Structures are given as structure tokens and as C-alpha cells.
Amino acid sequence: MILVAGLTPAWQQIAVLDRLRVGEVNRACEVHWCASGKVLNVGLALTQLGASVRTLSLVGSGAAGEATRRDMTDLGVDVRWIESHAPQRVCTTLLDRESGQTTEIVENSAAASDAELSAFAAALAEEAVKPDLEMLILTGSLPMGTPKDFFAALLSGNSSPAILDIRGEELLAALPHRPLVVKPNCEELFHTVRRELSTDDDIWQAMSEINTRGAEWVIVTNGASEVFASRGAERHRFQPPRVNLVNPIGCGDCFTAGLAWALQRGEEMPTAIRTGIAAAAQNAEQLLPARLDARSLQT
């Protein structure tokens, strides 16, 4: 089983506009709502792929929190919820048909109480000792005010291979626990090493530092551009396919899901990375995030 854990889900509004006019009244030609955020996107994508997976997530209060839980239930995602008294955050995606551009309005997650964080940590510790656990994925940001070493503390009781899709101080604090994979995108890598990454050499150097500090593999995505992967002195580059872009939101999460799914099936890392790329490409061509088709990834 793969355990996907994160603390910042979202209730997502996706509005499709013929043309986004800044500073003017905009009327959407389509509006869709769905549960989202990194943790739920990864859990849903793995469920769609047929993986053995369980998701552990905080969920906020109010109508948005209820809708988030209901959507995951309707989609057949096995989620263990830790309830928060803070309102469930709501994020908005604006898709401009004319330009093809996506604008994301992200509401930061409200602070979680000490009791809620303790309940989350206790639940993860309980799940981590189950004999069928094969892999742990920690993904997403931390609620405001959460200690930066919170993910590191979660890893201290875990002996399974870990994939970390986190960034910044939270990632640096977790590296001594020697995760199997660290998977930032280029912007997240920049925020982690805190310097400009203007050239390929800059990216390789930053990845090498993350390897040296504890990550076995570092995989860096950058939208439709090349994917970089490193393990010690071993380096790989992968070119994603061209796609008919509909909505890029959730592509990184689907990459993580595809990667983990392939590893769970016994694939070697380069093959698993290609599966992650294919999953991200499939997601980019769909309006709603993480609705993957395992059959097309296996052809």
C-alpha cells in the first residue's frame, strides 16, 4: 500500500473564460468545482490508476469541507480525515481560452491547532507501522504557523521508502531521513536553495546539494520543459511530449502519482519517471485534475 499524506487540501473552483480581461467584469462560460490540493490530487490519481493507496489529510470546516469530503467519497478515494476547526480553504483556477493561459488564485491554509497537528501525526504513525505499507508520500505545504520540522518529525517513525513533494525549510529539515525521492519543480527548488537557477548547471548543482544532504534521487520538473533526475553522479534528462494543453493544475501531482505507481509495480526509476511524465501529460489535456487512465499509460 502507498500512503499519501498532506495537510493542505483545497476545494477548487475552475472557471473557463473566453478571454480574461483584467480590471473588467468577466463572465465564465463554464464553472466546475472539485476537491483538490496536492494531497488529494495524488491520492485521487493513484486511485484512478488502480494502485493500492490510502490518503491521510486534514480537512477544514464549513460547506467547503463537507463538499471536499463528499467529492472524494464519490470518486472512491480511501481517505482518513483529520478534522480541523479552521474553514476549508478555497482556491480558484481561471482558464483563458483565447491566450491558453492559466491564472491560479491560491488561498493559504489557515493555522492548525496543536491538537489537530498531534492528531495528524498520531494517525500517520499508526498507518506507518501497518505491515502492508510499501511507500510514503508527503506532499504539499504546511498550514500557517506549523513548525518547519513537522514533516521531518513524521519521517522519524517511518521505515518505508519516502517520496517528498515539499520545498524550502520543510524539505531541508527532512533530508537527514534519507528519502528515496525528492520531487520539486524548478520554482520549488529555487525556494529551497534560495538562489537563482538560470542555467542547467545551476539546476544540476542545486540537485547535487539535495542528494548530498540525504535524498537518494532528486527529480526536478519544469512544466513542459525537460525533467532532470540525479542520484549521486548519475544524471538523466527526459523530454515530455507535446500536449493539447487544457489545464496544467495538478500535473506535478499526477507526475508524483505515476512515479509511485510504477515503483509500486516494480519498475526501475528511469522507467518510473517516464510513467510520471506520461501521467502529467495526460492530466494536462483534461479540465479536472487527477482523472487518469491507467490503460493509456501502459500502452
C-alpha positions in Angstrom: 0.0 0.0 0.0 1.1 3.6 -0.7 0.2 6.2 2.0 -0.3 9.7 0.7 -0.2 12.3 3.5 -0.7 16.1 3.5 -2.2 18.9 5.5 -3.4 21.4 2.9 -6.3 20.2 0.7 -8.5 22.6 -1.2 -12.0 23.0 -2.5 -11.3 24.1 -6.1 -13.3 26.3 -8.4 -12.3 26.1 -12.1 -13.8 28.9 -14.2 -13.4 28.8 -18.0 -13.4 32.2 -19.8 -13.4 33.0 -23.4 -11.0 35.8 -22.6 -9.7 37.1 -19.2 -10.0 40.9 -19.1 -8.1 42.2 -16.1 -9.9 45.1 -14.4 -13.2 44.3 -16.1 -16.3 42.1 -15.4 -15.6 38.6 -16.6 -18.4 36.1 -17.3 -17.4 32.4 -17.1 -18.7 30.1 -19.9 -18.1 27.1 -17.6 -17.6 26.7 -13.9 -16.6 23.4 -12.2 -16.0 22.5 -8.5 -13.9 19.7 -7.2 -11.7 18.6 -4.3 -8.1 19.3 -4.9 -4.8 20.3 -3.3 -1.6 18.3 -3.7 -2.5 15.6 -1.2 -6.0 14.9 -2.7 -4.8 15.1 -6.3 -2.1 12.5 -5.6 -4.4 10.2 -3.7 -7.1 10.5 -6.4 -4.6 9.9 -9.3 -3.3 6.8 -7.6 -6.8 5.6 -7.0 -7.7 6.2 -10.7 -4.6 4.2 -11.7 -5.7 1.2 -9.6 -2.9 1.4 -7.0 -3.2 0.2 -3.5 -3.4 3.5 -1.7 -4.7 5.3 1.3 -4.8 9.1 1.8 -4.3 10.9 5.1 -5.4 14.6 5.1 -6.6 17.4 7.2 -10.0 18.8 6.2 -11.5 22.2 7.1 -14.9 23.0 8.5 -17.9 24.5 6.7 -19.7 23.8 3.5 -16.4 23.6 1.5 -15.0 21.0 3.9 -18.2 18.9 3.6 -18.1 19.2 -0.2 -14.4 18.1 -0.2 -15.1 15.0 1.7 -18.2 14.2 -0.3 -16.3 14.5 -3.6 -13.6 12.1 -2.5 -16.1 9.6 -1.4 -18.0 9.8 -4.7 -14.7 9.2 -6.5 -13.9 6.2 -4.4 -10.8 7.6 -2.7 -10.0 6.0 0.6 -9.2 9.0 2.9 -8.6 9.1 6.6 -9.7 12.6 7.5 -8.3 14.7 10.4 -10.9 17.4 11.1 -9.8 21.0 11.6 -11.9 23.8 13.1 -10.5 26.2 10.6 -12.6 26.8 7.4 -11.6 24.7 4.4 -9.6 26.8 2.0 -11.0 27.5 -1.4 -8.8 28.1 -4.5 -9.7 29.3 -7.9 -8.3 28.5 -11.4 -9.1 30.8 -14.3 -8.6 29.3 -17.7 -8.4 31.8 -20.6 -9.3 30.1 -23.8 -8.1 32.9 -26.1 -4.5 33.0 -24.7 -4.3 29.5 -23.3 -3.0 30.9 -20.0 -4.0 29.7 -16.6 -4.3 32.0 -13.6 -4.3 30.4 -10.2 -5.7 32.2 -7.1 -4.5 30.3 -4.1 -5.9 30.8 -0.6 -3.3 29.9 2.1 -4.3 27.3 4.6 -5.3 28.6 8.0 -3.3 27.6 11.0 -4.0 24.2 12.5 -4.2 23.8 16.3 -1.6 21.9 18.3 -4.3 19.2 18.9 -5.0 18.9 15.2 -1.3 18.6 14.3 -0.9 16.0 17.1 -3.9 14.0 15.8 -2.4 14.1 12.3 1.0 12.9 13.5 -0.6 10.1 15.6 -2.7 8.9 12.6 0.4 8.8 10.3 2.4 6.9 13.0 -0.5 4.4 13.1 -0.6 4.0 9.4 3.2 3.8 9.0 3.5 0.6 11.1 1.0 -1.3 9.1 2.7 -4.4 7.5 1.4 -3.7 4.0 2.9 -0.2 3.8 5.3 -0.1 0.8 5.8 3.7 0.3 5.0 7.0 2.0 4.4 10.2 0.0 4.5 13.5 1.9 3.2 16.3 -0.3 2.0 20.0 -0.1 2.7 22.9 2.1 2.2 23.3 5.9 -0.6 25.2 7.5 0.4 28.7 8.7 2.4 28.5 11.9 3.2 24.8 11.7 6.8 24.0 12.8 9.1 23.7 9.8 10.4 20.4 11.0 6.9 18.8 11.1 7.5 16.6 8.1 10.9 15.6 9.5 9.2 14.5 12.7 6.7 12.4 10.7 9.5 10.7 8.9 11.3 9.8 12.2 8.8 7.0 12.8 8.7 5.7 9.2 10.9 2.9 7.7 9.3 2.8 4.3 10.7 4.4 1.2 9.5 8.1 1.1 8.7 10.4 -1.8 8.7 14.1 -0.7 6.9 16.7 -2.8 7.7 19.6 -0.5 10.0 22.5 -0.5 12.0 25.1 1.4 12.9 24.7 5.1 10.4 21.8 5.4 12.3 19.9 2.8 15.8 20.7 4.2 14.7 19.6 7.6 13.5 16.2 6.2 16.6 15.3 4.2 18.5 13.7 7.1 15.8 10.9 7.0 17.2 9.9 3.6 14.1 9.9 1.4 14.0 7.8 -1.7 12.8 10.7 -3.9 12.6 14.4 -3.6 10.5 15.9 -6.4 10.4 19.7 -6.5 9.6 21.7 -9.6 12.1 24.3 -10.7 10.5 27.1 -8.7 10.3 25.0 -5.6 14.0 24.1 -6.0 14.8 27.8 -6.2 12.9 28.4 -3.0 14.8 25.6 -1.3 18.3 26.6 -2.2 17.5 30.3 -2.2 19.4 31.3 -5.2 18.8 31.9 -8.9 18.7 28.8 -11.2 19.4 30.4 -14.5 21.2 27.6 -16.3 21.2 23.8 -16.5 24.4 23.8 -14.5 22.7 25.8 -11.7 19.9 23.2 -11.6 22.3 20.3 -11.5 24.4 21.9 -8.7 21.3 22.5 -6.6 20.2 18.9 -7.2 23.6 17.6 -6.2 23.3 19.5 -2.9 20.0 17.9 -2.2 21.4 14.5 -3.0 24.4 15.1 -0.7 22.1 16.2 2.2 20.2 12.9 2.1 17.9 12.4 -0.9 18.7 9.2 -3.0 17.0 10.6 -6.1 16.2 14.2 -6.9 13.7 14.8 -9.8 13.0 18.3 -11.0 10.1 19.1 -13.2 9.6 22.4 -15.1 6.2 22.4 -16.9 6.6 21.4 -20.5 10.4 21.6 -20.3 12.9 18.9 -19.6 12.7 16.8 -16.5 16.1 16.4 -14.6 16.9 13.5 -12.4 20.0 12.7 -10.3 21.4 10.1 -8.0 24.9 10.9 -6.9 26.9 11.3 -10.0 24.2 9.7 -12.1 22.2 12.1 -14.2 19.2 11.7 -16.5 17.2 14.1 -18.7 13.7 13.4 -20.1 11.7 15.4 -22.7 8.0 15.5 -22.0 5.7 15.0 -25.0 3.8 17.9 -26.6 0.2 18.0 -25.5 -3.0 19.9 -26.2 -3.0 21.9 -23.0 -6.3 22.3 -21.3 -5.5 22.8 -17.6 -2.0 22.4 -16.1 -3.2 22.4 -12.5 -2.3 19.1 -10.8 0.3 18.0 -13.4 3.1 17.8 -10.8 0.8 15.8 -8.5 0.0 13.3 -11.3 3.7 13.0 -12.0 4.2 12.0 -8.4 1.3 9.5 -8.6 2.5 8.0 -11.9 6.1 7.7 -10.5 4.9 6.0 -7.3 2.5 3.7 -9.2 5.3 2.5 -11.4 7.7 2.0 -8.5 5.0 0.0 -6.6 4.7 -2.2 -9.7 8.5 -2.9 -9.6 9.7 -0.6 -12.4 13.2 0.9 -12.3 13.5 4.6 -11.6 14.1 5.8 -15.2 11.0 3.9 -16.4 9.0 5.2 -13.4 10.0 8.8 -14.3 8.7 8.2 -17.8 5.4 6.9 -16.4 5.2 10.1 -14.2 5.8 12.2 -17.3 3.1 10.4 -19.2 0.6 10.8 -16.2 1.4 14.6 -16.1 0.8 14.9 -19.8 -2.5 13.1 -19.6 -3.6 15.4 -16.8 -2.7 18.5 -18.8 -5.2 17.5 -21.5 -8.1 17.3 -19.1 -10.2 20.0 -17.4 -10.4 18.4 -13.9 -7.2 17.3 -12.1 -6.0 13.8 -11.5 -8.6 11.9 -13.6 -6.1 9.4 -15.0 -6.5 6.3 -17.2 -4.1 3.5 -16.4 -4.7 1.7 -19.7 -3.2 4.6 -21.8 -0.2 4.8 -19.5 0.6 1.1 -20.1 0.4 1.2 -23.9 
